[in-house]
């Protein structure tokens, strides 16, 4: 009986140790899998957009739809499983001003990008969410600051950062936490202040000869809720304002949003004072207002321009429509 008991004990001990090894191995695999299945780079390790353009071009010759993984070996090694379509869809969505009309234009566009110093602050970036042999493109699932010494590749025509050098991810908009005002002295920025009725749609545009620089001054305050400027207004028609300003000025910074409070402020870098800011509001009852244009002369001696000013009034925003006596610039 004693021998049987000892043998049984040995068997139980061996089974227990084996179970522990299985659990440990499973945990290790789950940990490694978890790392590979979230936030993977589009194309880690590429040296220049020209190198990336060559991969995209070669892939499109094999699969014109762009759904083929650009570099299968790199995909297996680092999780960089991007396709030509990922870059086409990603760049076109984040940078519509690049005017990518066809996936076949991607290689040429990538070759046109130029290296410049990385901007400050945190920026939204794309990533790949890998699940086994499949992946899903995530346009702006996270944000980060650029690494020290990291190359950033810009569009020479728009001045926008397009690709992050360390990971090949498509760079989106600057990240600014909602409801947190940036720590910039108001006097160092140029602010347009105006009043609307809650629920009205506001459109704005900075018409300039060149894009304004990256700056912490970029901000919208809808009442006391401050955030980054809203998404570009891709379908807005700014032909009216363009007809009354000097030639060569284009709507390079635009946005559209629905106001939730009466007081509104749009804050820009001081460079906006050499350009033109157009505003327009749409009201359910009053329709669409004429565009109001803040001209460079409006900034003489001030850092805040309130609208209406100079005795002029917008048809839909006149003083008889909105009580502006309760706040001053």
C-alpha positions, 0 to 999 in steps of 0.5 A: 500500500505504501508503494502504491501511495508513493507512486500515486504521489509521484504521478500527482506531482508530475501532473501538477508540475506539467499543469504549471508549465502549460499555464506559464506557456499559455500566459507567455503566448497570450502576452506576446499575442496581446503585444502583436494584436494592438497598435502595430506600425504600418511600416516600421523601419523604412528609411525614406518615402522613396523606399516605401513608394517602391514597395507600394509600386511593386505591390500594385503591379501584383495586385491593382486593388492594393489589398496585398501586404507590402512586405510579408516578411516584415509583417511576420517579424514586426507586425508591419502589415500595411497595404497600398490601400491602407496608405491610400485611404489613410492619407486621403482621409487625413489630408484631403488637400493632398487630392489623391484621386486614385490608388495608383497615385500613391507611389508618386505622392510618397516620392514627393514628400520632404523631410523636415524637423518634427513639430512639437506636441502630440499628434494623432496617428494611424495604426494597424490592429492585427488579429492573426493573419488579418489586420484593420486600419485604425485612422486615429486610434492613438496619439503621441509626440515625435521621438527625439531625432525622428524623421517626419515627412511633409507635403511640400504643397500644404506644409502638413506632416504626412508620415512619421519616420519611426513607424510609417504611420499616417500623421493626423491632426494635432492632439489637444485634450478637450475642455483643457485650454492650452497654456499660451498667453492670449496676447501671443495669439490672434483671437476672433470673438463672436456670438451665435445662438446655440444650435447654429452651424458655424463655418470658418476659413483662413484664406492665406497665401501659405499655411500658418505654422503649427502652434498652441494658439490653435483653439476653439472655445464654444462657451467655456469648453475649449478644444482643438479646431474642428475637422476641415470643412471639405464641402464648404464653398468659399467662392464668395470671400475669394471674390473680394480679397486679393488674388493668391489667397486660398482657404487653407484652414477651414472648419465647420461645427455646431455651436452649443453656447452663445459666446464663441472664440477662434484662436490662431497664431499671430501670423493670421493677422496678415491674412483673411478670416471668413466666417458664416453662420447657418440658422434654422430660422434665418438661413445662411448669413453673408460671409463676414471677412476679418481683414488684416487692417482689423488687427491694428493695435489689438489681439482680439477682434469682436464681430460685428465691429466698426458699426457693421453687422451680419444680416443673420447676426445683427445686434438685434438678433443676439444680445452682445452687451453681456460680454466684451472683448 
